[in-house]
């Protein structure tokens, strides 16, 4: 069941599809990279990060993108798990 939990579309959500993507991935409804330098298409509205133009986490490969960013941020924890 590789990849079983990598995609979820909440078609019952009143905002679906919030990014206009067919078969949008809602697994990360709120981006876990919001507080990071994520590499996504965002703009700053004063002190607020506006990610409404970004669809990285909702698109194909979004799960892997988030995982790779987090692995770079927490390399020590990942090394410990790989050596266990």
MMTF fields as JSON, N, C-alpha, C and O atoms, coordinates in Angstrom:
{
  "mmtfVersion": "1.0.0",
  "mmtfProducer": "UNKNOWN",
  "numBonds": 335,
  "numAtoms": 336,
  "numGroups": 84,
  "numChains": 1,
  "numModels": 1,
  "chainsPerModel": [1],
  "groupsPerChain": [84],
  "chainIdList": ["A"],
  "bondAtomList": [4, 2, 8, 6, 12, 10, 16, 14, 20, 18, 24, 22, 28, 26, 32, 30, 36, 34, 40, 38, 44, 42, 48, 46, 52, 50, 56, 54, 60, 58, 64, 62, 68, 66, 72, 70, 76, 74, 80, 78, 84, 82, 88, 86, 92, 90, 96, 94, 100, 98, 104, 102, 108, 106, 112, 110, 116, 114, 120, 118, 124, 122, 128, 126, 132, 130, 136, 134, 140, 138, 144, 142, 148, 146, 152, 150, 156, 154, 160, 158, 164, 162, 168, 166, 172, 170, 176, 174, 180, 178, 184, 182, 188, 186, 192, 190, 196, 194, 200, 198, 204, 202, 208, 206, 212, 210, 216, 214, 220, 218, 224, 222, 228, 226, 232, 230, 236, 234, 240, 238, 244, 242, 248, 246, 252, 250, 256, 254, 260, 258, 264, 262, 268, 266, 272, 270, 276, 274, 280, 278, 284, 282, 288, 286, 292, 290, 296, 294, 300, 298, 304, 302, 308, 306, 312, 310, 316, 314, 320, 318, 324, 322, 328, 326, 332, 330],
  "bondOrderList": [1, 1, 1, 1, 1, 1, 1, 1, 1, 1, 1, 1, 1, 1, 1, 1, 1, 1, 1, 1, 1, 1, 1, 1, 1, 1, 1, 1, 1, 1, 1, 1, 1, 1, 1, 1, 1, 1, 1, 1, 1, 1, 1, 1, 1, 1, 1, 1, 1, 1, 1, 1, 1, 1, 1, 1, 1, 1, 1, 1, 1, 1, 1, 1, 1, 1, 1, 1, 1, 1, 1, 1, 1, 1, 1, 1, 1, 1, 1, 1, 1, 1, 1],
  "groupList": [{"groupName": "UNK", "atomNameList": ["N", "CA", "C", "O"], "elementList": ["N", "C", "C", "O"], "formalChargeList": [0, 0, 0, 0], "bondAtomList": [1, 0, 2, 1, 3, 2], "bondOrderList": [1, 1, 2], "singleLetterCode": "X", "chemCompType": "L-PEPTIDE LINKING"}],
  "groupTypeList": [0, 0, 0, 0, 0, 0, 0, 0, 0, 0, 0, 0, 0, 0, 0, 0, 0, 0, 0, 0, 0, 0, 0, 0, 0, 0, 0, 0, 0, 0, 0, 0, 0, 0, 0, 0, 0, 0, 0, 0, 0, 0, 0, 0, 0, 0, 0, 0, 0, 0, 0, 0, 0, 0, 0, 0, 0, 0, 0, 0, 0, 0, 0, 0, 0, 0, 0, 0, 0, 0, 0, 0, 0, 0, 0, 0, 0, 0, 0, 0, 0, 0, 0, 0],
  "groupIdList": [1, 2, 3, 4, 5, 6, 7, 8, 9, 10, 11, 12, 13, 14, 15, 16, 17, 18, 19, 20, 21, 22, 23, 24, 25, 26, 27, 28, 29, 30, 31, 32, 33, 34, 35, 36, 37, 38, 39, 40, 41, 42, 43, 44, 45, 46, 47, 48, 49, 50, 51, 52, 53, 54, 55, 56, 57, 58, 59, 60, 61, 62, 63, 64, 65, 66, 67, 68, 69, 70, 71, 72, 73, 74, 75, 76, 77, 78, 79, 80, 81, 82, 83, 84],
  "secStructList": [7, 6, 6, 6, 6, 1, 7, 7, 7, 7, 6, 6, 1, 6, 6, 7, 1, 6, 6, 7, 7, 6, 6, 7, 7, 7, 6, 6, 1, 1, 7, 6, 6, 6, 6, 1, 7, 7, 7, 1, 1, 7, 3, 3, 3, 6, 6, 3, 3, 3, 7, 6, 6, 7, 7, 4, 4, 4, 1, 6, 6, 2, 2, 2, 2, 2, 2, 2, 2, 2, 2, 2, 2, 6, 2, 2, 2, 2, 2, 2, 2, 2, 2, 7],
  "xCoordList": [0.824, 0.0, 0.867, 0.553, 1.932, 2.798, 2.001, 1.331, 2.086, 1.393, -0.061, -0.743, -0.546, -1.962, -2.417, -3.53, -1.589, -1.987, -1.409, -1.312, -1.028, -0.41, -1.413, -1.064, -2.636, -3.614, -4.997, -5.442, -5.661, -7.029, -7.743, -7.244, -8.874, -9.676, -10.951, -11.777, -11.106, -12.296, -13.356, -13.572, -14.003, -14.975, -16.218, -16.999, -16.416, -17.558, -17.278, -18.189, -16.038, -15.667, -16.332, -16.372, -16.844, -17.521, -16.577, -17.035, -15.261, -14.285, -13.632, -12.844, -13.947, -13.328, -13.838, -15.046, -12.996, -11.535, -11.053, -11.321, -10.358, -9.966, -8.892, -8.713, -8.175, -7.148, -7.51, -6.692, -8.71, -9.154, -8.44, -8.36, -7.924, -7.196, -8.118, -8.733, -8.216, -8.975, -8.276, -7.049, -9.045, -8.516, -7.5, -6.481, -7.789, -6.906, -6.609, -7.495, -5.359, -4.965, -5.211, -4.63, -6.067, -6.423, -5.71, -6.027, -4.752, -4.035, -3.434, -3.518, -2.83, -2.28, -3.178, -2.771, -4.366, -5.303, -4.639, -4.699, -4.014, -3.201, -1.756, -1.353, -0.985, 0.372, 1.282, 1.405, 1.919, 2.842, 4.138, 4.95, 4.332, 5.537, 5.282, 6.144, 4.131, 3.739, 4.781, 5.064, 5.344, 6.291, 7.72, 8.625, 7.93, 9.271, 9.478, 8.533, 10.729, 11.04, 10.733, 11.602, 9.525, 8.988, 9.347, 9.329, 9.668, 9.942, 8.694, 8.76, 7.566, 6.297, 6.01, 6.768, 4.906, 4.472, 3.621, 2.395, 4.282, 3.559, 3.926, 4.901, 3.144, 3.445, 3.24, 2.6, 3.783, 3.633, 2.648, 2.788, 1.673, 0.702, 0.988, 0.36, 1.932, 2.411, 3.211, 4.212, 2.782, 3.447, 2.806, 3.194, 1.834, 1.086, 1.52, 1.562, 1.839, 2.225, 0.953, 0.155, 0.762, -0.417, -0.037, 0.702, -0.539, -0.208, -1.33, -1.319, -2.278, -3.444, -3.102, -3.874, -1.958, -1.552, -0.691, -0.273, -0.424, 0.433, -0.408, -1.374, -0.039, -0.766, 0.18, -0.212, 1.413, 2.405, 1.895, 1.927, 1.429, 1.029, -0.273, -0.605, -1.009, -2.284, -2.151, -3.102, -0.975, -0.753, -0.057, 0.369, 0.055, 0.797, 2.223, 2.883, 2.692, 4.04, 4.133, 5.226, 3.024, 3.015, 3.445, 4.155, 3.02, 3.397, 4.912, 5.527, 5.507, 6.953, 7.69, 8.743, 7.145, 7.75, 7.833, 8.88, 6.74, 6.708, 7.681, 8.433, 7.676, 8.571, 10.041, 10.83, 10.407, 11.79, 12.191, 13.301, 11.304, 11.592, 11.782, 12.693, 10.929, 11.026, 12.271, 12.881, 12.651, 13.865, 15.1, 16.032, 15.11, 16.235, 16.263, 17.335, 15.105, 15.007, 15.384, 15.947, 15.074, 15.316, 16.211, 15.787, 17.43, 18.283, 18.7, 18.848, 18.885, 19.345, 18.307, 18.653, 17.048, 15.98, 15.848, 15.604, 16.007, 15.888, 17.026, 16.799, 18.24, 19.38, 19.186, 19.518, 18.655, 18.408, 17.396, 17.558, 16.359, 15.344, 15.892, 15.561, 16.738, 17.3, 18.276, 18.415, 18.956, 19.93, 19.31, 19.988, 18.029, 17.362, 17.011, 16.445],
  "yCoordList": [-1.195, 0.0, 1.257, 2.227, 1.243, 2.409, 3.569, 3.418, 4.71, 5.885, 5.996, 6.945, 5.045, 5.02, 6.293, 6.76, 6.858, 8.034, 9.338, 10.318, 9.369, 10.559, 11.485, 12.6, 11.037, 11.859, 11.71, 10.607, 12.84, 12.865, 14.071, 15.192, 13.865, 14.967, 15.101, 14.189, 16.222, 16.467, 17.146, 18.354, 16.368, 16.914, 17.475, 18.187, 17.17, 17.699, 19.065, 19.696, 19.516, 20.817, 21.929, 21.873, 22.921, 24.026, 24.84, 25.564, 24.731, 25.488, 24.661, 25.192, 23.384, 22.499, 22.804, 22.962, 22.89, 22.929, 24.367, 25.233, 24.616, 25.99, 26.538, 27.754, 25.685, 26.142, 25.849, 26.066, 25.364, 25.1, 23.944, 23.906, 23.007, 21.861, 20.648, 20.346, 19.949, 18.705, 17.677, 17.574, 16.93, 15.897, 16.483, 15.861, 17.672, 18.396, 17.582, 16.926, 17.627, 16.922, 17.829, 18.91, 17.392, 18.18, 17.673, 18.103, 16.764, 16.212, 17.31, 17.26, 18.3, 19.449, 20.655, 21.59, 20.637, 21.748, 23.056, 24.052, 23.04, 24.167, 23.734, 22.706, 24.496, 24.11, 23.998, 24.953, 22.84, 22.686, 23.476, 23.556, 24.055, 24.841, 26.346, 27.152, 26.719, 28.131, 29.005, 30.105, 28.555, 29.362, 29.277, 29.897, 28.523, 28.3, 29.047, 29.573, 29.084, 29.54, 28.345, 27.51, 28.271, 27.062, 26.88, 25.755, 27.952, 27.86, 27.939, 27.78, 28.18, 28.264, 29.658, 30.601, 29.761, 31.018, 31.79, 31.675, 32.571, 33.343, 34.82, 35.176, 35.654, 37.077, 37.515, 36.822, 38.649, 39.173, 40.339, 41.268, 40.277, 41.358, 41.952, 41.589, 42.858, 43.365, 42.272, 41.81, 41.851, 40.773, 39.408, 38.421, 39.35, 38.113, 37.463, 38.107, 36.188, 35.415, 34.945, 34.211, 35.367, 35.003, 33.886, 34.111, 32.706, 31.533, 31.156, 30.056, 32.034, 31.687, 31.39, 30.718, 31.877, 31.598, 30.346, 29.98, 29.693, 28.504, 27.242, 27.171, 26.256, 24.984, 23.795, 22.664, 24.032, 22.958, 21.781, 20.644, 22.03, 20.917, 20.261, 19.172, 20.903, 20.351, 19.618, 18.987, 19.701, 19.121, 17.772, 17.346, 17.107, 15.855, 16.08, 17.029, 15.235, 15.364, 16.281, 16.483, 16.839, 17.75, 17.088, 17.693, 15.861, 15.13, 14.968, 15.218, 14.547, 14.36, 15.685, 15.728, 16.753, 18.074, 18.465, 18.911, 18.298, 18.631, 17.745, 18.24, 16.442, 15.526, 15.897, 15.87, 16.237, 16.616, 17.895, 17.989, 18.875, 20.129, 19.87, 20.421, 19.038, 18.742, 17.912, 18.097, 17.008, 16.221, 17.112, 16.873, 18.133, 19.076, 19.9, 20.248, 20.209, 21.018, 20.228, 20.785, 18.934, 18.082, 16.894, 15.748, 17.136, 16.027, 15.074, 13.875, 15.579, 14.746, 13.68, 12.519, 14.075, 13.144, 12.08, 10.912, 12.474, 11.519, 10.511, 9.327, 10.948, 10.046, 9.009, 7.838, 9.434, 8.516, 7.439, 6.273, 7.826, 6.853, 5.883, 4.698, 6.37, 5.514, 4.504, 3.403, 4.862, 3.973, 3.018, 2.128, 3.199, 2.36, 1.002, 0.171],
  "zCoordList": [0.0, 0.0, 0.0, 0.689, -0.754, -0.852, -1.452, -2.474, -0.806, -1.299, -0.892, -1.281, -0.117, 0.259, 0.956, 0.714, 1.809, 2.594, 2.049, 2.787, 0.791, 0.21, -0.472, -0.859, -0.618, -1.337, -0.726, -0.408, -0.572, -0.036, -0.634, -0.536, -1.235, -1.774, -0.956, -0.928, -0.301, 0.523, -0.341, -0.243, -1.173, -2.118, -1.423, -2.053, -0.141, 0.596, 1.231, 1.767, 1.172, 1.73, 0.923, -0.306, 1.606, 0.916, 0.03, -0.854, 0.258, -0.522, -1.627, -2.41, -1.7, -2.699, -4.092, -4.268, -5.064, -5.007, -4.807, -5.639, -3.732, -3.399, -4.326, -4.393, -5.041, -5.971, -7.421, -8.316, -7.664, -9.026, -9.703, -10.931, -8.934, -9.468, -9.455, -8.433, -10.588, -10.611, -9.725, -9.736, -8.973, -8.072, -7.091, -6.792, -6.603, -5.677, -4.429, -3.881, -3.982, -2.772, -1.57, -1.475, -0.658, 0.526, 1.778, 2.886, 1.611, 2.751, 3.611, 4.838, 2.971, 3.673, 3.401, 2.711, 3.928, 3.733, 4.148, 3.428, 5.302, 5.753, 5.596, 6.139, 4.87, 4.519, 5.745, 6.512, 5.934, 7.057, 6.876, 7.798, 5.701, 5.423, 5.557, 5.206, 6.049, 6.111, 6.808, 6.335, 7.893, 8.659, 8.128, 8.688, 7.064, 6.529, 5.221, 4.634, 4.776, 3.425, 2.527, 2.275, 2.059, 1.445, -0.022, -0.522, -0.715, -2.142, -2.99, -4.209, -2.367, -3.096, -3.628, -3.404, -4.329, -4.934, -3.921, -3.91, -3.081, -2.072, -2.201, -2.863, -1.571, -1.495, -0.049, 0.742, 0.271, 1.623, 1.596, 0.8, 2.457, 2.639, 4.004, 4.999, 4.039, 5.32, 5.993, 5.446, 7.177, 7.906, 7.669, 8.294, 6.774, 6.549, 5.242, 4.193, 5.323, 4.15, 3.451, 4.035, 2.203, 1.417, 0.446, -0.513, 0.699, -0.106, -1.073, -1.625, -1.282, -2.091, -3.55, -4.233, -4.042, -5.423, -5.533, -6.631, -4.425, -4.413, -4.338, -3.578, -5.125, -5.109, -4.981, -5.269, -4.555, -4.481, -3.659, -4.13, -2.445, -1.573, -2.018, -1.55, -2.909, -3.38, -4.715, -5.175, -5.334, -6.649, -6.567, -5.493, -7.702, -7.809, -7.311, -7.735, -6.434, -5.888, -4.683, -4.154, -4.236, -3.097, -1.796, -0.993, -1.588, -0.375, -0.309, 0.727, -1.425, -1.483, -1.301, -0.666, -1.851, -1.708, -0.23, 0.239, 0.49, 1.918, 2.688, 3.528, 2.412, 3.108, 2.892, 3.836, 1.672, 1.379, 2.097, 2.62, 2.128, 2.841, 4.335, 4.952, 4.91, 6.338, 6.658, 7.711, 5.766, 5.979, 5.992, 6.761, 5.148, 5.13, 6.411, 6.906, 6.94, 8.147, 9.398, 10.34, 9.408, 10.573, 10.218, 10.371, 9.751, 9.299, 10.412, 10.174, 11.594, 12.709, 13.068, 13.284, 13.13, 13.464, 12.377, 12.68, 11.119, 10.016, 10.051, 9.805, 10.348, 10.414, 11.518, 11.338, 12.649, 13.767, 13.373, 13.733, 12.641, 12.231, 11.201, 11.234, 10.271, 9.248, 9.835, 9.304, 10.922, 11.547, 12.559, 13.073, 12.845, 13.85, 13.295, 14.005]
}
